Amino acid sequence: MTLKEMMKQRASGGDVRRQAVVVLSDGDDTTSLVGFDDVLELAQQSGVAVYTITARSSPVARTLFGGNRGSFAESEYAMQALAQESGARASTARIGA
């Protein structure tokens, strides 16, 4: 939704120099109405740089609270791909003790 709104703003002829979005997420898709491939395509078309910060639990937090360790590689890849394909950078933040 944010990418679409930013594209509308650019198309309206406003004084827009460079647009960027920062996404902080664990990368897991749990409730999206739009698929990752569609978001990736929209990010490429929009010209908006999507900077991603992937929240990654520490091993202790994963043990205490559970966590699907197997899906992390896929989630991290998706966040990196989104950033790279939009001309931005991806980062990872460790959360928990």
C-alpha positions as CSV (number, residue, x, y, z in Angstrom):
1,M,0.0,0.0,0.0
2,T,2.8,2.4,0.8
3,L,4.6,1.8,-2.5
4,K,1.3,2.5,-4.4
5,E,0.7,5.7,-2.4
6,M,4.3,6.9,-3.1
7,M,3.8,6.2,-6.8
8,K,0.7,8.3,-6.8
9,Q,2.5,11.2,-5.1
10,R,5.2,11.0,-7.7
11,A,2.7,10.8,-10.6
12,S,0.8,13.9,-9.3
13,G,3.8,16.0,-10.2
14,G,4.8,16.9,-6.6
15,D,8.4,18.0,-5.9
16,V,9.7,14.5,-5.1
17,R,13.4,14.0,-5.3
18,R,14.0,10.5,-3.9
19,Q,11.6,8.3,-2.1
20,A,12.5,5.6,0.4
21,V,10.8,3.2,2.8
22,V,12.3,1.5,5.8
23,V,10.9,-2.0,6.7
24,L,11.6,-3.5,10.0
25,S,10.4,-7.1,10.0
26,D,11.3,-10.7,10.8
27,G,10.5,-11.4,7.2
28,D,7.9,-14.0,7.8
29,D,4.8,-13.5,5.8
30,T,1.9,-14.4,8.0
31,T,-1.1,-12.2,6.9
32,S,-0.3,-10.6,3.6
33,L,-3.0,-10.1,1.0
34,V,-0.3,-9.5,-1.6
35,G,2.4,-12.0,-2.5
36,F,6.1,-11.4,-2.3
37,D,6.6,-11.5,-6.1
38,D,4.0,-8.8,-6.5
39,V,5.6,-6.6,-3.9
40,L,9.0,-7.1,-5.4
41,E,7.7,-6.2,-8.9
42,L,6.0,-3.1,-7.5
43,A,9.1,-2.0,-5.7
44,Q,11.1,-2.3,-8.9
45,Q,8.5,-0.3,-10.9
46,S,8.0,2.4,-8.3
47,G,11.5,3.7,-8.1
48,V,11.2,3.7,-4.3
49,A,14.2,2.4,-2.4
50,V,13.1,-0.2,0.2
51,Y,15.6,-0.4,3.0
52,T,15.1,-3.5,5.1
53,I,16.0,-4.4,8.7
54,T,15.5,-8.1,9.4
55,A,14.8,-8.7,13.1
56,R,16.5,-11.9,14.2
57,S,16.0,-13.5,17.6
58,S,19.0,-14.6,19.6
59,P,19.4,-18.4,20.1
60,V,18.3,-18.0,23.7
61,A,15.1,-16.1,22.7
62,R,14.3,-18.8,20.1
63,T,14.7,-21.5,22.8
64,L,12.5,-19.7,25.3
65,F,9.8,-18.5,23.1
66,G,10.0,-20.9,20.2
67,G,10.7,-19.9,16.7
68,N,10.8,-21.4,13.3
69,R,14.5,-21.5,12.7
70,G,14.1,-23.3,9.4
71,S,12.3,-20.5,7.7
72,F,14.8,-17.8,8.7
73,A,17.0,-18.3,5.7
74,E,14.0,-17.9,3.4
75,S,12.8,-14.8,5.3
76,E,16.3,-13.2,5.3
77,Y,16.6,-13.9,1.5
78,A,13.2,-12.2,0.8
79,M,14.2,-9.1,2.8
80,Q,17.6,-8.9,1.1
81,A,16.1,-9.4,-2.4
82,L,13.5,-6.6,-1.7
83,A,16.2,-4.2,-0.7
84,Q,18.6,-5.1,-3.5
85,E,16.0,-5.1,-6.3
86,S,14.9,-1.6,-5.2
87,G,18.4,-0.2,-5.1
88,A,18.6,-0.1,-1.3
89,R,20.5,-2.0,1.4
90,A,19.5,-4.8,3.8
91,S,20.6,-5.0,7.4
92,T,20.0,-7.5,10.2
93,A,19.3,-6.7,13.9
94,R,19.7,-9.2,16.7
95,I,16.8,-9.1,19.2
96,G,16.8,-10.6,22.7
97,A,19.5,-11.8,25.0
